[in-house]
Amino acid sequence: MLTDIRLTAEGRAWLDSVLGGPDWEAAFTAAGRHVGRAAADAVRVLLLRTARADAATVTRLYQHGDAAERRAVLRALPHLPVGADALPLVEDALRANDARLIEAAVGPYAARHLGQHLWRHAVLKCVFTGVPVTEVAALADRADPELARMLTDFAAERTAAGRPVPPDVAYVLTLIPEA
């Protein structure tokens, strides 16, 4: 993963000096200042993975972090030994109105741990907020007739209000044979 991250020489030197070290949590917070915003997510995920951060640690980092730090925590969850204990973080992100957090929340961790009822609502939230449903992990595997009903109702409400129906609605409905 380190080779996939594009860093300046200074950024790489900084990362090499903190990766796996005792001050990795401080580095997690400071990553954007040292490697730039474009690489900060990937660096933060790498820091979490290398530290094998547990649920208590990622919860603390998420709760005290800014939106970028929260997004990195959500993206790292599938790679961490947290089991379902970090599910409240995904649920929190799905209550947010920040499309970047919602997008990070509907990844592989949510696909594996989020119950079907909340998962359906996460898909609907993506459609409503403009997060592409292609970001929803395991969408084709988990889409079901109840999701089709919810999306059909959503589309009917939009149509009745004279508002456009997002094209993702039709796409998801093609994934559900019973729809």
N, C-alpha and C positions, 0 to 999 in steps of 0.2 A: 504494500500500500504506500509506503514511503516514496517509492519511485514514481508513483502516480501523482504526487503532489508537486506542483511547480513552485519552487521557492528561489529567492535570490540567494546568493552565497551567504549573506548575513543571516537571512532567515533560516537557512539550513544549519548554519553553525549554531544559532540559538536553539533550534529544535534538537539538534544532537546533544546540546549541553543539558537539556531539561528532560528529554525522553527517558522514562524509566527511573528518574531521580526522585528524591524525597520531596521536592518542591513542585511536583507536576500539577497539583491543584492550582497553585498561583499561576503557573504557566498556562493552564487552561483558560483562566480569566484574561491573561495578558496576550494571548495568541494573536489577536487581531493587530495589536501594536507592533508585533515582531515579524509577522509573516504577511500582513495585509489582509483585507477583508475577503478577497477572492479565495485565499487558501485557508482561512481561519477555520471553517467548518471541518475540512478534512484533517487539519492538524489537531483540532480538539477531539475528533473521533479517534484519531490515532493515539492521543494521550490517554483517553479513557480505555481503549482496548489494551494498550500496553500495561496500564495499571490494573487491568481486570477489575475495574471499579464495581463495587457491590451496590445493592439497591439503596442503602442508606446514603452512600456517597453521591450517587447520581441524583437522588431526591434533593439532597442539600444543594448541589450545584444547580439543579433546575430551579429550585425555589428562590435562590439568591441571584440567579443569572439574569442577564438581559435576554432579549429575544434571540439574538444570535447564539448565545450560550445554551439556551433552552433547545433551540433547533438542533444543535450538535448533540446534546444529550439524547434527544429523540432518535436521531439518526444512528447513534451508537448502540442503542438498546438491543438490537438483534444479535450483537456481537459480544454481549456482556453476560456474566453469570448472575442474572437478576431474576430469572424465572418470571412469574406473573407479578412479582412484588412492585414492579415499576409501572404497572397498569394505571394507577392514579395520575401519573404524569401525562400519559396519552389522553386520558379522559379530560384533564385540565386543558391540554392544548386544543382538544376538540370543542371546548366551550369558548375558546378565544375567537376573535375576529381577525386574527393575523393569518393571512393565507399561507405564509411561509411556515408557520407552526402547524397549521392543519395539514399541509402537504407532508411535512416530516412525520406527523403523527400517524398517517395512514400507511406506513411502510410495513415491512415484514413482521416487525414485533406486534403491531396491531392485528395483522392477519392471523398470527399464531395465538394471541391471547385475548383479544377483544371478543366479548360475547356477541352472538348474532344480532341481537336487538340493537346494541350500541354501534355495532359495525354498520348496520343498515343506515342508521342516523348519521354516521360519519360519511358515508357515500353521499347521502342527501345534502349534507353540509358542504361537501366538495362541489356538488352541482350548483348549490345556492350561492357559494362564495366565488365561484369561478376557478377553483382548483381543478386542473384536468383530472378526470377519473383514471387516466392512464397511470397516475401516480399511486393509485390504490393497489396495494399488493394483494395478490390472489383474488382479484375482482371476478374473474371468470369462474373461479372455483366456488366462491361464496355467494354470488348473486343468486337470488331465489325469487319465487313468486311474490313474497311479501314485499321485497324491494321493488319489484315491478309495479305492484299496486301503489306503493308510496310515490314512486316516480310518476306514474300515470296521474295520480291525484295532484301532484305538484304541477305537472304540465297543464292539467285542466284549470287549475287556479290561475296560472300565468296567462293562459289563453283567455280566460274569462275577464281578466284585468286588462287585456289588451297589451300584454307584455310578451316579449319573445321567449320562447322555450329554448334553453341552452341545448346545443347539439349533443352534448354528452348524455342527455336523457335517452335519445334514440339509440345511441351507441350501447348504453348499458342494457336497454331492452332487447337488443339483438343477442345479448349473451345469455338470455333467459328463455329457454325453449318454450316454456308454458306461457310466456307473455305473448 
